[in-house]
Amino acid sequence: MPVGAASLSFMKLDEDIAQVLLTREQISNRVVELGKQISIDYAGKDLILVGILKGCAIFLADLVRNISVPLAFDFVAVSSYGADTKSSGVVRILKDLDESVESRHVLVVEDIVDTGLTLRLSYLLENLRSRRAASVKVCSLLDKPSRRRVDVPVDYRGFTVEDQFVVGYGMDYQGKYRSLPYIGILKPEVYGGG
Ligand code: IMP
């Protein structure tokens, strides 16, 4: 599978990828565009990016280096309890913000907005608003709108993708593949299928 010379050190992980969906270059070009737009929209505002761990880590690191206005960033880790979450509304903050967001403009950074059903994102948005943030918006690298069952706003979107499970550039399958510099689809046999 041709993923470029720079991928030599990823050979072992590459073997599990059936198809490269977004190359390193495509992602990097889009991140530059997102950074420019965010820089325009938040000029003169007290901006704080809030990344939802762990999937956002790579995207956030690249994104902040393409935003030209002053900013801060912080992370939260949010857990939910699978299918029960929808009915119970139970979402737990495992790691809270270190900084106050009061009167600040918050941009929540996600790797992918999928079904929205875990309620993580909507819970977090509500929670941040209750802390009297000046504004709360969402920037997601990927959006899978066909899967959406709960309405969550995505204000900045990197790419829209089909209903496929993807890995790489921060996104994992069972804790693996986050370090891949591109976004790909796993071979079925990796899931125990095929
Ligand atoms: P949602 O609550 O269904 O929107 O799921 C959002 C979270 O599920 C994302 O932040 C990811 O951590 C994970 N997720 C959803 N789809 C994928 C995928 O295709 N690959 C890797 N992780 C995913």
Residues whose N, C-alpha, C, O or C-beta is under 5 A from the ligand:
A	BS01	IMP	G55 D111 I112 V113 D114 T115 G116 L117 T118 L119 Q164 F165 V166 V167 M171 D172
